[in-house]
Amino acid sequence: MKEVSERVDCSTSPVSVEEAAEHVPDDGVVGMSSLGGGPKEVPKHMGSLDGGLTLLGTADTGMVADYSLIDEVERRYPFAVWDPVKTAVNEGRMKFTDSHLSQVPEEVRQGYYGDVDTAVIEAVAVGDDYLVPSTIVGATPAYVDSADEVVVEVNHGQPLDLQLFHDVTRTRRNEAAPLESPGDRLGDQKVEFPPEKLAAVVETDVEPPGYPFRELTEAEEDVVAHFREFIQREVEDNLYLGRFAAFEIGVGSLGDGVSAALSDVEFGDRDVHLYSEVLQDSVLDLIDEGVLDEASAMAMVLSEDAKDRVFGDAERYAEDIVLRPLSVSNDPDAIRRFDVVAVNAAVEVDVYGNVNSSHVRGSRLLQGIGGSGDFSRHGVVSVFVLSSTVKDGDVSTVVPMATHVDHTEHDVDVVVTEQGVADLRGKDPRERAEELIDCCAHPDFRDSLRSYVEDADGGHIPHDLDGCYTDW
């Protein structure tokens, strides 16, 4: 794999951001790179206040786009996390379509949202027929393949050595990524395209914002402690973790804390891998401490300090970290093949194990489902973590019936709160309810939850449909 040495090595001369934005139709369909690797300047000049854009990302579309493109956007897909987008969606001013992230490339290729007019991609380098992504690969190859034109923001504020992390290979729906180990590399560091697609090149010099990780609450610290104890037992007892241990851990402050807890697990002589969707701060410590052998994902989401570590020593960290297209990072076949332990956060879980991970009170968007379904459905063990209460203890997150279901009881093996661990594997609905109430619900709510189950109508899964929400 030959490294790229020039930032701009193409016959297309750089233009202003205003000129580049003219290649985006005001009512067009735009595929955009995402997270910290979203474009920083062109989005500020896209669209009109008539709100005709359909904006496609991998997760978010980067903080710049998700804060500056609101009234201009008619529809967002497939994930939302920043407040301006969520507010517009919850107020009905923006349409939002949620989707499992593994399905994004094929849904785009099938034209679910119309033909992609323009791909607007941040890169650290560009040539006549290629670009080198920054901190995310994600759905970028699918958007570049599908778009009529490609606009590239070459960001000098990020090191060219980011190319060392990338492994760009294209797979289709009926193809499995031929990986033998989570850290295998199959492709190149570049996203290639026909040269006639390159419509505009913009040069910028903008450091990506750091992800705002926060300190864990006391309850969350206890969640992490219970998770660590569970994983220690699982490593010792689960035959599928005999060769090596592989983990997917959802993004966010609690997820980062859970990931960091792996440093205190005794793995013996097993290799330890992350085969995940997103890598965050703790992965750097796990590599430095020698806990991790390999880490694979579609993107890195890093705080300011962690970003400085990676940017300052990219060559070192790229020995153990690989960033891939979404179709590979979230490939169900690879998740099964590597016996990945999936760990994701939840908004609420009901007494039978159905999980809501995206909507508060069933209606207000908190975020999309992301890739949590890809991993919870296909992982060897599916774990969900959350605090047992919110709103200063006034609201239980263990409820009679989930107000929205992203993950059915069939895809939920283990639930962890600060109260303890509920292992639901092999249990029928009534046994699951007993386990969740006794082990995960806050003591203030256990009696009410037990009464609900006891008083509910009979059948395989007892429910009182009149009372399951009104009394809570």
Number of C-alpha atoms within 10 A of each C-alpha: 8 7 12 20 10 12 19 20 16 17 10 15 10 17 12 14 21 15 15 24 22 14 19 24 16 20 17 19 23 25 28 30 31 29 27 25 28 29 30 23 23 25 24 16 17 23 23 15 13 12 18 18 25 24 26 27 25 31 24 27 30 24 22 20 23 24 15 15 24 22 17 20 27 20 21 23 22 24 27 27 18 16 13 15 28 22 16 17 21 15 11 10 17 21 16 23 15 16 17 18 28 27 17 25 24 14 14 19 18 12 11 10 17 13 16 23 20 26 31 29 28 32 32 28 28 26 22 17 16 21 30 29 33 31 28 30 31 34 26 27 26 24 29 28 19 21 19 16 24 30 25 29 29 28 26 16 14 20 18 22 20 25 25 22 27 29 24 26 18 17 17 12 11 5 12 14 17 13 15 11 14 24 21 13 20 13 14 18 25 26 25 18 17 12 16 11 18 25 16 22 25 23 22 20 13 14 15 24 18 15 20 12 17 11 11 15 12 11 16 21 18 18 25 27 19 20 27 20 15 18 18 16 13 15 19 13 11 12 9 16 21 14 13 17 20 25 24 31 28 26 22 18 19 25 21 21 20 25 27 19 18 22 18 12 15 14 19 10 9 15 16 23 23 25 31 29 29 25 27 24 24 20 24 22 15 19 17 11 10 11 19 22 17 22 28 28 27 26 29 26 23 27 18 16 11 19 24 13 15 20 16 13 14 20 15 11 21 19 14 17 25 26 34 29 29 29 27 29 27 28 23 19 17 22 27 15 16 23 21 28 27 28 28 24 23 21 24 32 33 23 28 30 30 22 27 25 27 26 20 15 14 16 11 14 19 20 21 25 22 23 24 29 23 20 32 27 19 22 26 22 22 24 26 29 27 26 28 27 21 13 7 6 12 10 15 22 24 28 26 28 23 24 19 20 18 19 21 17 18 14 20 23 20 20 27 28 29 24 19 22 23 25 18 22 13 9 14 12 17 16 14 21 23 20 21 29 25 19 20 25 28 22 14 13 18 19 13 16 24 17 10 20 21 13 12 18 13 11 7 9 13 17 18 15 12 9 13 18 14 7 9 11
